Amino acid sequence: MNDFIFHNPDKVYFGRNQMEHLSKELLSFGKKVLLVYGGGSIKKNGLYDTIVS
């Protein structure tokens, strides 16, 4: 295995109305970001559409 350093800082918002912070956070990464999600509940509950819009 090659030697490497993995750095993965996290920021997690907990509580009500935390989606309000999303657009500001995403702007700091540029115009394109990768959205990774699991089994599909994110689409069933409407969260995917909220994030994409």
All heavy atoms as atom14 arrays in JSON, in Angstrom:
{
  "sequence": "MNDFIFHNPDKVYFGRNQMEHLSKELLSFGKKVLLVYGGGSIKKNGLYDTIVS",
  "atom14_mask": [
    [1, 1, 1, 1, 1, 1, 1, 1, 0, 0, 0, 0, 0, 0],
    [1, 1, 1, 1, 1, 1, 1, 1, 0, 0, 0, 0, 0, 0],
    [1, 1, 1, 1, 1, 1, 1, 1, 0, 0, 0, 0, 0, 0],
    [1, 1, 1, 1, 1, 1, 1, 1, 1, 1, 1, 0, 0, 0],
    [1, 1, 1, 1, 1, 1, 1, 1, 0, 0, 0, 0, 0, 0],
    [1, 1, 1, 1, 1, 1, 1, 1, 1, 1, 1, 0, 0, 0],
    [1, 1, 1, 1, 1, 1, 1, 1, 1, 1, 0, 0, 0, 0],
    [1, 1, 1, 1, 1, 1, 1, 1, 0, 0, 0, 0, 0, 0],
    [1, 1, 1, 1, 1, 1, 1, 0, 0, 0, 0, 0, 0, 0],
    [1, 1, 1, 1, 1, 1, 1, 1, 0, 0, 0, 0, 0, 0],
    [1, 1, 1, 1, 1, 1, 1, 1, 1, 0, 0, 0, 0, 0],
    [1, 1, 1, 1, 1, 1, 1, 0, 0, 0, 0, 0, 0, 0],
    [1, 1, 1, 1, 1, 1, 1, 1, 1, 1, 1, 1, 0, 0],
    [1, 1, 1, 1, 1, 1, 1, 1, 1, 1, 1, 0, 0, 0],
    [1, 1, 1, 1, 0, 0, 0, 0, 0, 0, 0, 0, 0, 0],
    [1, 1, 1, 1, 1, 1, 1, 1, 1, 1, 1, 0, 0, 0],
    [1, 1, 1, 1, 1, 1, 1, 1, 0, 0, 0, 0, 0, 0],
    [1, 1, 1, 1, 1, 1, 1, 1, 1, 0, 0, 0, 0, 0],
    [1, 1, 1, 1, 1, 1, 1, 1, 0, 0, 0, 0, 0, 0],
    [1, 1, 1, 1, 1, 1, 1, 1, 1, 0, 0, 0, 0, 0],
    [1, 1, 1, 1, 1, 1, 1, 1, 1, 1, 0, 0, 0, 0],
    [1, 1, 1, 1, 1, 1, 1, 1, 0, 0, 0, 0, 0, 0],
    [1, 1, 1, 1, 1, 1, 0, 0, 0, 0, 0, 0, 0, 0],
    [1, 1, 1, 1, 1, 1, 1, 1, 1, 0, 0, 0, 0, 0],
    [1, 1, 1, 1, 1, 1, 1, 1, 1, 0, 0, 0, 0, 0],
    [1, 1, 1, 1, 1, 1, 1, 1, 0, 0, 0, 0, 0, 0],
    [1, 1, 1, 1, 1, 1, 1, 1, 0, 0, 0, 0, 0, 0],
    [1, 1, 1, 1, 1, 1, 0, 0, 0, 0, 0, 0, 0, 0],
    [1, 1, 1, 1, 1, 1, 1, 1, 1, 1, 1, 0, 0, 0],
    [1, 1, 1, 1, 0, 0, 0, 0, 0, 0, 0, 0, 0, 0],
    [1, 1, 1, 1, 1, 1, 1, 1, 1, 0, 0, 0, 0, 0],
    [1, 1, 1, 1, 1, 1, 1, 1, 1, 0, 0, 0, 0, 0],
    [1, 1, 1, 1, 1, 1, 1, 0, 0, 0, 0, 0, 0, 0],
    [1, 1, 1, 1, 1, 1, 1, 1, 0, 0, 0, 0, 0, 0],
    [1, 1, 1, 1, 1, 1, 1, 1, 0, 0, 0, 0, 0, 0],
    [1, 1, 1, 1, 1, 1, 1, 0, 0, 0, 0, 0, 0, 0],
    [1, 1, 1, 1, 1, 1, 1, 1, 1, 1, 1, 1, 0, 0],
    [1, 1, 1, 1, 0, 0, 0, 0, 0, 0, 0, 0, 0, 0],
    [1, 1, 1, 1, 0, 0, 0, 0, 0, 0, 0, 0, 0, 0],
    [1, 1, 1, 1, 0, 0, 0, 0, 0, 0, 0, 0, 0, 0],
    [1, 1, 1, 1, 1, 1, 0, 0, 0, 0, 0, 0, 0, 0],
    [1, 1, 1, 1, 1, 1, 1, 1, 0, 0, 0, 0, 0, 0],
    [1, 1, 1, 1, 1, 1, 1, 1, 1, 0, 0, 0, 0, 0],
    [1, 1, 1, 1, 1, 1, 1, 1, 1, 0, 0, 0, 0, 0],
    [1, 1, 1, 1, 1, 1, 1, 1, 0, 0, 0, 0, 0, 0],
    [1, 1, 1, 1, 0, 0, 0, 0, 0, 0, 0, 0, 0, 0],
    [1, 1, 1, 1, 1, 1, 1, 1, 0, 0, 0, 0, 0, 0],
    [1, 1, 1, 1, 1, 1, 1, 1, 1, 1, 1, 1, 0, 0],
    [1, 1, 1, 1, 1, 1, 1, 1, 0, 0, 0, 0, 0, 0],
    [1, 1, 1, 1, 1, 1, 1, 0, 0, 0, 0, 0, 0, 0],
    [1, 1, 1, 1, 1, 1, 1, 1, 0, 0, 0, 0, 0, 0],
    [1, 1, 1, 1, 1, 1, 1, 0, 0, 0, 0, 0, 0, 0],
    [1, 1, 1, 1, 1, 1, 0, 0, 0, 0, 0, 0, 0, 0]
  ],
  "atom14_positions": [
    [[0.84, -1.18, 0.0], [0.0, 0.0, 0.0], [0.89, 1.25, 0.0], [1.89, 1.29, 0.68], [-0.91, 0.01, 1.22], [-1.75, 1.26, 1.29], [-2.67, 1.51, 2.8], [-3.87, 0.25, 2.71], [0.0, 0.0, 0.0], [0.0, 0.0, 0.0], [0.0, 0.0, 0.0], [0.0, 0.0, 0.0], [0.0, 0.0, 0.0], [0.0, 0.0, 0.0]],
    [[0.48, 2.26, -0.75], [1.19, 3.53, -0.76], [0.87, 4.34, 0.48], [-0.24, 4.29, 1.0], [0.82, 4.34, -2.0], [1.24, 3.67, -3.28], [2.22, 2.94, -3.3], [0.51, 3.9, -4.34], [0.0, 0.0, 0.0], [0.0, 0.0, 0.0], [0.0, 0.0, 0.0], [0.0, 0.0, 0.0], [0.0, 0.0, 0.0], [0.0, 0.0, 0.0]],
    [[1.85, 5.1, 0.94], [1.61, 5.99, 2.07], [0.76, 7.16, 1.6], [0.91, 7.65, 0.48], [2.94, 6.53, 2.61], [3.8, 5.43, 3.19], [3.25, 4.38, 3.59], [5.02, 5.62, 3.25], [0.0, 0.0, 0.0], [0.0, 0.0, 0.0], [0.0, 0.0, 0.0], [0.0, 0.0, 0.0], [0.0, 0.0, 0.0], [0.0, 0.0, 0.0]],
    [[-0.16, 7.62, 2.45], [-0.97, 8.77, 2.11], [-1.54, 9.4, 3.37], [-1.5, 8.81, 4.45], [-2.1, 8.41, 1.14], [-3.14, 7.49, 1.74], [-4.28, 8.0, 2.31], [-2.97, 6.12, 1.7], [-5.24, 7.16, 2.84], [-3.91, 5.26, 2.23], [-5.06, 5.79, 2.8], [0.0, 0.0, 0.0], [0.0, 0.0, 0.0], [0.0, 0.0, 0.0]],
    [[-2.06, 10.59, 3.23], [-2.75, 11.3, 4.31], [-4.16, 11.57, 3.85], [-4.38, 12.09, 2.75], [-2.05, 12.63, 4.65], [-0.64, 12.36, 5.17], [-2.86, 13.41, 5.68], [0.18, 13.62, 5.36], [0.0, 0.0, 0.0], [0.0, 0.0, 0.0], [0.0, 0.0, 0.0], [0.0, 0.0, 0.0], [0.0, 0.0, 0.0], [0.0, 0.0, 0.0]],
    [[-5.13, 11.2, 4.65], [-6.54, 11.45, 4.35], [-7.06, 12.47, 5.35], [-7.0, 12.24, 6.55], [-7.34, 10.15, 4.44], [-8.8, 10.33, 4.2], [-9.27, 10.62, 2.93], [-9.7, 10.21, 5.23], [-10.62, 10.78, 2.7], [-11.05, 10.37, 5.02], [-11.52, 10.66, 3.75], [0.0, 0.0, 0.0], [0.0, 0.0, 0.0], [0.0, 0.0, 0.0]],
    [[-7.53, 13.6, 4.86], [-8.06, 14.66, 5.72], [-9.5, 14.9, 5.33], [-9.8, 15.24, 4.2], [-7.23, 15.93, 5.54], [-7.73, 17.09, 6.34], [-7.62, 17.15, 7.7], [-8.32, 18.23, 5.95], [-8.13, 18.28, 8.13], [-8.57, 18.96, 7.07], [0.0, 0.0, 0.0], [0.0, 0.0, 0.0], [0.0, 0.0, 0.0], [0.0, 0.0, 0.0]],
    [[-10.43, 14.72, 6.26], [-11.86, 14.82, 5.97], [-12.56, 15.63, 7.06], [-13.19, 15.06, 7.95], [-12.46, 13.43, 5.84], [-13.88, 13.46, 5.35], [-14.3, 14.42, 4.74], [-14.61, 12.4, 5.61], [0.0, 0.0, 0.0], [0.0, 0.0, 0.0], [0.0, 0.0, 0.0], [0.0, 0.0, 0.0], [0.0, 0.0, 0.0], [0.0, 0.0, 0.0]],
    [[-12.47, 16.96, 7.01], [-13.14, 17.76, 8.03], [-14.66, 17.72, 7.83], [-15.15, 17.69, 6.7], [-12.6, 19.16, 7.8], [-12.21, 19.18, 6.38], [-11.76, 17.79, 6.04], [0.0, 0.0, 0.0], [0.0, 0.0, 0.0], [0.0, 0.0, 0.0], [0.0, 0.0, 0.0], [0.0, 0.0, 0.0], [0.0, 0.0, 0.0], [0.0, 0.0, 0.0]],
    [[-15.4, 17.71, 8.91], [-16.87, 17.64, 8.86], [-17.48, 18.83, 9.57], [-16.94, 19.35, 10.55], [-17.37, 16.37, 9.56], [-16.94, 15.11, 8.85], [-16.93, 15.12, 7.62], [-16.62, 14.14, 9.53], [0.0, 0.0, 0.0], [0.0, 0.0, 0.0], [0.0, 0.0, 0.0], [0.0, 0.0, 0.0], [0.0, 0.0, 0.0], [0.0, 0.0, 0.0]],
    [[-18.62, 19.24, 9.08], [-19.45, 20.23, 9.77], [-20.87, 19.67, 9.71], [-21.41, 19.43, 8.63], [-19.39, 21.58, 9.08], [-20.14, 22.67, 9.86], [-20.13, 23.99, 9.12], [-18.77, 24.62, 9.2], [-18.77, 26.0, 8.64], [0.0, 0.0, 0.0], [0.0, 0.0, 0.0], [0.0, 0.0, 0.0], [0.0, 0.0, 0.0], [0.0, 0.0, 0.0]],
    [[-21.49, 19.43, 10.86], [-22.81, 18.84, 10.92], [-23.75, 19.79, 11.65], [-23.46, 20.21, 12.77], [-22.78, 17.47, 11.64], [-24.16, 16.86, 11.69], [-21.78, 16.53, 10.98], [0.0, 0.0, 0.0], [0.0, 0.0, 0.0], [0.0, 0.0, 0.0], [0.0, 0.0, 0.0], [0.0, 0.0, 0.0], [0.0, 0.0, 0.0], [0.0, 0.0, 0.0]],
    [[-24.84, 20.14, 11.01], [-25.86, 20.99, 11.62], [-26.98, 20.09, 12.15], [-27.51, 19.27, 11.41], [-26.45, 21.95, 10.59], [-25.53, 23.05, 10.17], [-24.64, 22.89, 9.11], [-25.55, 24.26, 10.82], [-23.79, 23.91, 8.72], [-24.71, 25.3, 10.44], [-23.85, 25.12, 9.39], [-23.01, 26.13, 9.01], [0.0, 0.0, 0.0], [0.0, 0.0, 0.0]],
    [[-27.35, 20.26, 13.4], [-28.43, 19.49, 14.0], [-29.56, 20.45, 14.39], [-29.31, 21.59, 14.76], [-27.96, 18.76, 15.27], [-27.05, 17.6, 15.0], [-25.68, 17.75, 15.11], [-27.57, 16.37, 14.63], [-24.83, 16.68, 14.86], [-26.72, 15.3, 14.38], [-25.36, 15.46, 14.5], [0.0, 0.0, 0.0], [0.0, 0.0, 0.0], [0.0, 0.0, 0.0]],
    [[-30.79, 19.95, 14.33], [-31.93, 20.73, 14.79], [-32.85, 21.13, 13.65], [-32.67, 20.75, 12.5], [0.0, 0.0, 0.0], [0.0, 0.0, 0.0], [0.0, 0.0, 0.0], [0.0, 0.0, 0.0], [0.0, 0.0, 0.0], [0.0, 0.0, 0.0], [0.0, 0.0, 0.0], [0.0, 0.0, 0.0], [0.0, 0.0, 0.0], [0.0, 0.0, 0.0]],
    [[-33.84, 21.93, 14.01], [-34.85, 22.37, 13.04], [-34.3, 23.44, 12.12], [-33.45, 24.23, 12.51], [-36.06, 22.9, 13.78], [-36.74, 21.86, 14.6], [-37.87, 22.46, 15.39], [-38.34, 21.52, 16.38], [-39.56, 21.01, 16.39], [-40.44, 21.38, 15.5], [-39.89, 20.14, 17.31], [0.0, 0.0, 0.0], [0.0, 0.0, 0.0], [0.0, 0.0, 0.0]],
    [[-34.83, 23.47, 10.91], [-34.53, 24.5, 9.92], [-33.05, 24.61, 9.56], [-32.58, 25.67, 9.18], [-35.05, 25.86, 10.38], [-36.53, 25.84, 10.65], [-37.3, 25.26, 9.89], [-36.95, 26.44, 11.74], [0.0, 0.0, 0.0], [0.0, 0.0, 0.0], [0.0, 0.0, 0.0], [0.0, 0.0, 0.0], [0.0, 0.0, 0.0], [0.0, 0.0, 0.0]],
    [[-32.32, 23.53, 9.66], [-30.88, 23.58, 9.37], [-30.58, 23.6, 7.88], [-29.48, 23.97, 7.48], [-30.17, 22.41, 10.06], [-30.26, 22.46, 11.56], [-29.75, 23.77, 12.12], [-28.65, 24.21, 11.81], [-30.55, 24.42, 12.94], [0.0, 0.0, 0.0], [0.0, 0.0, 0.0], [0.0, 0.0, 0.0], [0.0, 0.0, 0.0], [0.0, 0.0, 0.0]],
    [[-31.57, 23.27, 7.05], [-31.38, 23.35, 5.61], [-31.14, 24.79, 5.17], [-30.6, 25.02, 4.09], [-32.59, 22.77, 4.87], [-32.72, 21.27, 5.0], [-31.36, 20.37, 4.23], [-31.68, 20.74, 2.53], [0.0, 0.0, 0.0], [0.0, 0.0, 0.0], [0.0, 0.0, 0.0], [0.0, 0.0, 0.0], [0.0, 0.0, 0.0], [0.0, 0.0, 0.0]],
    [[-31.5, 25.75, 5.98], [-31.27, 27.16, 5.66], [-29.79, 27.46, 5.48], [-29.42, 28.4, 4.78], [-31.85, 28.06, 6.75], [-33.35, 27.96, 6.88], [-33.89, 28.7, 8.08], [-33.11, 29.36, 8.81], [-35.1, 28.62, 8.3], [0.0, 0.0, 0.0], [0.0, 0.0, 0.0], [0.0, 0.0, 0.0], [0.0, 0.0, 0.0], [0.0, 0.0, 0.0]],
    [[-28.93, 26.69, 6.09], [-27.48, 26.89, 6.02], [-26.85, 26.25, 4.78], [-25.7, 26.54, 4.45], [-26.79, 26.32, 7.26], [-27.26, 26.91, 8.53], [-26.87, 28.15, 8.97], [-28.12, 26.44, 9.46], [-27.45, 28.42, 10.11], [-28.22, 27.38, 10.43], [0.0, 0.0, 0.0], [0.0, 0.0, 0.0], [0.0, 0.0, 0.0], [0.0, 0.0, 0.0]],
    [[-27.6, 25.39, 4.1], [-27.03, 24.59, 3.02], [-26.48, 25.41, 1.86], [-25.36, 25.19, 1.42], [-28.05, 23.58, 2.51], [-27.55, 22.63, 1.44], [-26.4, 21.77, 1.97], [-28.68, 21.76, 0.93], [0.0, 0.0, 0.0], [0.0, 0.0, 0.0], [0.0, 0.0, 0.0], [0.0, 0.0, 0.0], [0.0, 0.0, 0.0], [0.0, 0.0, 0.0]],
    [[-27.24, 26.38, 1.38], [-26.78, 27.12, 0.21], [-25.49, 27.88, 0.5], [-24.58, 27.91, -0.33], [-27.86, 28.08, -0.29], [-28.21, 29.01, 0.72], [0.0, 0.0, 0.0], [0.0, 0.0, 0.0], [0.0, 0.0, 0.0], [0.0, 0.0, 0.0], [0.0, 0.0, 0.0], [0.0, 0.0, 0.0], [0.0, 0.0, 0.0], [0.0, 0.0, 0.0]],
    [[-25.37, 28.45, 1.67], [-24.13, 29.16, 2.05], [-22.96, 28.19, 2.1], [-21.87, 28.5, 1.61], [-24.32, 29.84, 3.39], [-23.09, 30.57, 3.88], [-23.3, 31.14, 5.26], [-21.98, 31.65, 5.81], [-22.05, 31.93, 7.22], [0.0, 0.0, 0.0], [0.0, 0.0, 0.0], [0.0, 0.0, 0.0], [0.0, 0.0, 0.0], [0.0, 0.0, 0.0]],
    [[-23.17, 27.02, 2.68], [-22.1, 26.03, 2.79], [-21.68, 25.54, 1.41], [-20.5, 25.39, 1.13], [-22.55, 24.85, 3.65], [-22.73, 25.19, 5.11], [-21.43, 25.54, 5.8], [-20.36, 25.07, 5.37], [-21.49, 26.29, 6.77], [0.0, 0.0, 0.0], [0.0, 0.0, 0.0], [0.0, 0.0, 0.0], [0.0, 0.0, 0.0], [0.0, 0.0, 0.0]],
    [[-22.64, 25.28, 0.53], [-22.32, 24.75, -0.79], [-21.58, 25.76, -1.65], [-20.71, 25.39, -2.44], [-23.6, 24.3, -1.51], [-24.27, 23.06, -0.94], [-25.54, 22.75, -1.71], [-23.34, 21.87, -0.96], [0.0, 0.0, 0.0], [0.0, 0.0, 0.0], [0.0, 0.0, 0.0], [0.0, 0.0, 0.0], [0.0, 0.0, 0.0], [0.0, 0.0, 0.0]],
    [[-21.88, 27.04, -1.51], [-21.21, 28.07, -2.3], [-19.71, 28.09, -2.05], [-18.94, 28.44, -2.94], [-21.81, 29.44, -2.0], [-23.18, 29.71, -2.6], [-23.72, 31.05, -2.1], [-23.12, 29.69, -4.12], [0.0, 0.0, 0.0], [0.0, 0.0, 0.0], [0.0, 0.0, 0.0], [0.0, 0.0, 0.0], [0.0, 0.0, 0.0], [0.0, 0.0, 0.0]],
    [[-19.29, 27.69, -0.87], [-17.86, 27.7, -0.57], [-17.09, 26.62, -1.35], [-15.87, 26.66, -1.41], [-17.63, 27.54, 0.93], [-18.01, 26.25, 1.36], [0.0, 0.0, 0.0], [0.0, 0.0, 0.0], [0.0, 0.0, 0.0], [0.0, 0.0, 0.0], [0.0, 0.0, 0.0], [0.0, 0.0, 0.0], [0.0, 0.0, 0.0], [0.0, 0.0, 0.0]],
    [[-17.82, 25.66, -1.95], [-17.18, 24.58, -2.71], [-17.21, 24.79, -4.21], [-16.68, 24.0, -4.96], [-17.85, 23.24, -2.38], [-17.65, 22.82, -0.97], [-18.66, 22.96, -0.04], [-16.44, 22.28, -0.55], [-18.47, 22.57, 1.28], [-16.24, 21.89, 0.76], [-17.27, 22.04, 1.67], [0.0, 0.0, 0.0], [0.0, 0.0, 0.0], [0.0, 0.0, 0.0]],
    [[-17.86, 25.84, -4.68], [-17.94, 26.11, -6.11], [-19.31, 25.78, -6.66], [-20.27, 25.57, -5.94], [0.0, 0.0, 0.0], [0.0, 0.0, 0.0], [0.0, 0.0, 0.0], [0.0, 0.0, 0.0], [0.0, 0.0, 0.0], [0.0, 0.0, 0.0], [0.0, 0.0, 0.0], [0.0, 0.0, 0.0], [0.0, 0.0, 0.0], [0.0, 0.0, 0.0]],
    [[-19.38, 25.7, -8.0], [-20.67, 25.52, -8.67], [-21.1, 24.06, -8.79], [-22.27, 23.78, -9.03], [-20.63, 26.15, -10.05], [-20.49, 27.64, -9.99], [-20.62, 28.27, -11.34], [-20.42, 29.76, -11.2], [-21.41, 30.54, -11.88], [0.0, 0.0, 0.0], [0.0, 0.0, 0.0], [0.0, 0.0, 0.0], [0.0, 0.0, 0.0], [0.0, 0.0, 0.0]],
    [[-20.18, 23.12, -8.63], [-20.52, 21.71, -8.74], [-20.07, 20.98, -7.48], [-18.95, 21.15, -7.03], [-19.85, 21.07, -9.95], [-20.38, 21.57, -11.27], [-19.75, 20.8, -12.41], [-20.33, 21.26, -13.73], [-19.78, 20.48, -14.84], [0.0, 0.0, 0.0], [0.0, 0.0, 0.0], [0.0, 0.0, 0.0], [0.0, 0.0, 0.0], [0.0, 0.0, 0.0]],
    [[-20.97, 20.18, -6.92], [-20.64, 19.36, -5.76], [-21.17, 17.94, -6.0], [-22.07, 17.73, -6.81], [-21.23, 19.92, -4.45], [-20.64, 21.27, -4.12], [-22.73, 20.01, -4.51], [0.0, 0.0, 0.0], [0.0, 0.0, 0.0], [0.0, 0.0, 0.0], [0.0, 0.0, 0.0], [0.0, 0.0, 0.0], [0.0, 0.0, 0.0], [0.0, 0.0, 0.0]],
    [[-20.62, 16.98, -5.28], [-21.07, 15.6, -5.37], [-22.03, 15.32, -4.23], [-21.7, 15.55, -3.07], [-19.86, 14.65, -5.28], [-20.17, 13.16, -5.21], [-20.83, 12.69, -6.5], [-18.9, 12.38, -4.93], [0.0, 0.0, 0.0], [0.0, 0.0, 0.0], [0.0, 0.0, 0.0], [0.0, 0.0, 0.0], [0.0, 0.0, 0.0], [0.0, 0.0, 0.0]],
    [[-23.22, 14.85, -4.56], [-24.22, 14.48, -3.56], [-24.28, 12.96, -3.51], [-24.6, 12.3, -4.51], [-25.58, 15.05, -3.94], [-26.77, 14.64, -3.07], [-26.57, 15.1, -1.63], [-28.05, 15.21, -3.64], [0.0, 0.0, 0.0], [0.0, 0.0, 0.0], [0.0, 0.0, 0.0], [0.0, 0.0, 0.0], [0.0, 0.0, 0.0], [0.0, 0.0, 0.0]],
    [[-23.98, 12.39, -2.36], [-24.01, 10.94, -2.19], [-25.11, 10.6, -1.2], [-25.19, 11.2, -0.12], [-22.65, 10.43, -1.64], [-22.69, 8.93, -1.43], [-21.52, 10.81, -2.58], [0.0, 0.0, 0.0], [0.0, 0.0, 0.0], [0.0, 0.0, 0.0], [0.0, 0.0, 0.0], [0.0, 0.0, 0.0], [0.0, 0.0, 0.0], [0.0, 0.0, 0.0]],
    [[-25.98, 9.67, -1.59], [-27.05, 9.26, -0.7], [-27.29, 7.77, -0.84], [-26.8, 7.15, -1.77], [-28.33, 10.08, -0.95], [-28.89, 9.95, -2.34], [-29.9, 9.03, -2.59], [-28.44, 10.74, -3.38], [-30.43, 8.91, -3.86], [-28.97, 10.62, -4.65], [-29.97, 9.71, -4.88], [-30.49, 9.58, -6.13], [0.0, 0.0, 0.0], [0.0, 0.0, 0.0]],
    [[-28.08, 7.21, 0.07], [-28.25, 5.76, 0.13], [-29.48, 5.23, -0.58], [-29.69, 5.49, -1.76], [0.0, 0.0, 0.0], [0.0, 0.0, 0.0], [0.0, 0.0, 0.0], [0.0, 0.0, 0.0], [0.0, 0.0, 0.0], [0.0, 0.0, 0.0], [0.0, 0.0, 0.0], [0.0, 0.0, 0.0], [0.0, 0.0, 0.0], [0.0, 0.0, 0.0]],
    [[-30.32, 4.54, 0.12], [-31.39, 3.72, -0.43], [-32.53, 4.4, -1.15], [-33.35, 3.72, -1.74], [0.0, 0.0, 0.0], [0.0, 0.0, 0.0], [0.0, 0.0, 0.0], [0.0, 0.0, 0.0], [0.0, 0.0, 0.0], [0.0, 0.0, 0.0], [0.0, 0.0, 0.0], [0.0, 0.0, 0.0], [0.0, 0.0, 0.0], [0.0, 0.0, 0.0]],
    [[-32.65, 5.7, -1.13], [-33.71, 6.35, -1.87], [-34.7, 7.12, -1.03], [-35.56, 7.81, -1.57], [0.0, 0.0, 0.0], [0.0, 0.0, 0.0], [0.0, 0.0, 0.0], [0.0, 0.0, 0.0], [0.0, 0.0, 0.0], [0.0, 0.0, 0.0], [0.0, 0.0, 0.0], [0.0, 0.0, 0.0], [0.0, 0.0, 0.0], [0.0, 0.0, 0.0]],
    [[-34.63, 7.01, 0.29], [-35.59, 7.73, 1.13], [-35.44, 9.24, 0.96], [-36.4, 9.99, 1.13], [-35.43, 7.36, 2.6], [-34.15, 7.72, 3.07], [0.0, 0.0, 0.0], [0.0, 0.0, 0.0], [0.0, 0.0, 0.0], [0.0, 0.0, 0.0], [0.0, 0.0, 0.0], [0.0, 0.0, 0.0], [0.0, 0.0, 0.0], [0.0, 0.0, 0.0]],
    [[-34.25, 9.71, 0.58], [-34.01, 11.13, 0.36], [-34.9, 11.65, -0.79], [-35.32, 12.8, -0.79], [-32.52, 11.4, 0.09], [-32.2, 12.89, 0.11], [-32.08, 10.78, -1.22], [-30.72, 13.2, 0.0], [0.0, 0.0, 0.0], [0.0, 0.0, 0.0], [0.0, 0.0, 0.0], [0.0, 0.0, 0.0], [0.0, 0.0, 0.0], [0.0, 0.0, 0.0]],
    [[-35.2, 10.79, -1.75], [-36.1, 11.19, -2.84], [-37.56, 11.06, -2.42], [-38.39, 11.89, -2.78], [-35.83, 10.36, -4.09], [-34.54, 10.76, -4.78], [-34.44, 10.17, -6.16], [-33.24, 10.78, -6.87], [-33.15, 10.33, -8.26], [0.0, 0.0, 0.0], [0.0, 0.0, 0.0], [0.0, 0.0, 0.0], [0.0, 0.0, 0.0], [0.0, 0.0, 0.0]],
    [[-37.88, 10.05, -1.63], [-39.26, 9.84, -1.2], [-39.75, 10.96, -0.29], [-40.9, 11.36, -0.35], [-39.39, 8.5, -0.47], [-39.24, 7.31, -1.36], [-39.32, 6.02, -0.57], [-39.0, 4.82, -1.44], [-38.9, 3.58, -0.67], [0.0, 0.0, 0.0], [0.0, 0.0, 0.0], [0.0, 0.0, 0.0], [0.0, 0.0, 0.0], [0.0, 0.0, 0.0]],
    [[-38.87, 11.48, 0.57], [-39.31, 12.51, 1.51], [-39.12, 13.93, 0.98], [-39.39, 14.9, 1.68], [-38.64, 12.34, 2.88], [-37.15, 12.57, 2.85], [-36.62, 13.23, 1.97], [-36.46, 12.04, 3.84], [0.0, 0.0, 0.0], [0.0, 0.0, 0.0], [0.0, 0.0, 0.0], [0.0, 0.0, 0.0], [0.0, 0.0, 0.0], [0.0, 0.0, 0.0]],
    [[-38.63, 14.08, -0.25], [-38.51, 15.4, -0.88], [-37.22, 16.13, -0.61], [-37.0, 17.22, -1.14], [0.0, 0.0, 0.0], [0.0, 0.0, 0.0], [0.0, 0.0, 0.0], [0.0, 0.0, 0.0], [0.0, 0.0, 0.0], [0.0, 0.0, 0.0], [0.0, 0.0, 0.0], [0.0, 0.0, 0.0], [0.0, 0.0, 0.0], [0.0, 0.0, 0.0]],
    [[-36.35, 15.58, 0.2], [-35.1, 16.25, 0.54], [-34.2, 16.41, -0.67], [-33.57, 17.46, -0.85], [-34.37, 15.48, 1.65], [-33.14, 16.12, 2.23], [-33.46, 17.5, 2.8], [-32.53, 15.24, 3.31], [0.0, 0.0, 0.0], [0.0, 0.0, 0.0], [0.0, 0.0, 0.0], [0.0, 0.0, 0.0], [0.0, 0.0, 0.0], [0.0, 0.0, 0.0]],
    [[-34.16, 15.43, -1.55], [-33.34, 15.51, -2.76], [-33.74, 16.71, -3.61], [-32.88, 17.49, -4.03], [-33.47, 14.22, -3.56], [-32.68, 14.25, -4.86], [-31.35, 13.9, -4.89], [-33.3, 14.61, -6.06], [-30.62, 13.92, -6.06], [-32.59, 14.64, -7.24], [-31.25, 14.3, -7.23], [-30.53, 14.33, -8.41], [0.0, 0.0, 0.0], [0.0, 0.0, 0.0]],
    [[-35.02, 16.88, -3.85], [-35.48, 18.02, -4.66], [-35.17, 19.35, -4.0], [-34.81, 20.31, -4.68], [-36.99, 17.9, -4.9], [-37.35, 16.7, -5.77], [-36.53, 16.37, -6.66], [-38.41, 16.11, -5.56], [0.0, 0.0, 0.0], [0.0, 0.0, 0.0], [0.0, 0.0, 0.0], [0.0, 0.0, 0.0], [0.0, 0.0, 0.0], [0.0, 0.0, 0.0]],
    [[-35.27, 19.41, -2.68], [-34.93, 20.63, -1.95], [-33.46, 20.97, -2.12], [-33.1, 22.12, -2.38], [-35.26, 20.47, -0.46], [-36.65, 20.18, -0.31], [-34.93, 21.72, 0.32], [0.0, 0.0, 0.0], [0.0, 0.0, 0.0], [0.0, 0.0, 0.0], [0.0, 0.0, 0.0], [0.0, 0.0, 0.0], [0.0, 0.0, 0.0], [0.0, 0.0, 0.0]],
    [[-32.6, 19.99, -2.01], [-31.16, 20.21, -2.14], [-30.78, 20.62, -3.55], [-30.04, 21.57, -3.74], [-30.38, 18.94, -1.73], [-30.55, 18.67, -0.24], [-28.92, 19.06, -2.08], [-30.05, 17.33, 0.22], [0.0, 0.0, 0.0], [0.0, 0.0, 0.0], [0.0, 0.0, 0.0], [0.0, 0.0, 0.0], [0.0, 0.0, 0.0], [0.0, 0.0, 0.0]],
    [[-31.31, 19.94, -4.54], [-30.97, 20.22, -5.93], [-31.46, 21.61, -6.35], [-30.8, 22.31, -7.09], [-31.52, 19.12, -6.86], [-31.36, 19.5, -8.31], [-30.8, 17.81, -6.58], [0.0, 0.0, 0.0], [0.0, 0.0, 0.0], [0.0, 0.0, 0.0], [0.0, 0.0, 0.0], [0.0, 0.0, 0.0], [0.0, 0.0, 0.0], [0.0, 0.0, 0.0]],
    [[-32.62, 22.02, -5.84], [-33.14, 23.34, -6.22], [-32.38, 24.43, -5.51], [-32.25, 25.52, -5.95], [-34.62, 23.44, -5.91], [-34.87, 23.42, -4.52], [0.0, 0.0, 0.0], [0.0, 0.0, 0.0], [0.0, 0.0, 0.0], [0.0, 0.0, 0.0], [0.0, 0.0, 0.0], [0.0, 0.0, 0.0], [0.0, 0.0, 0.0], [0.0, 0.0, 0.0]]
  ]
}
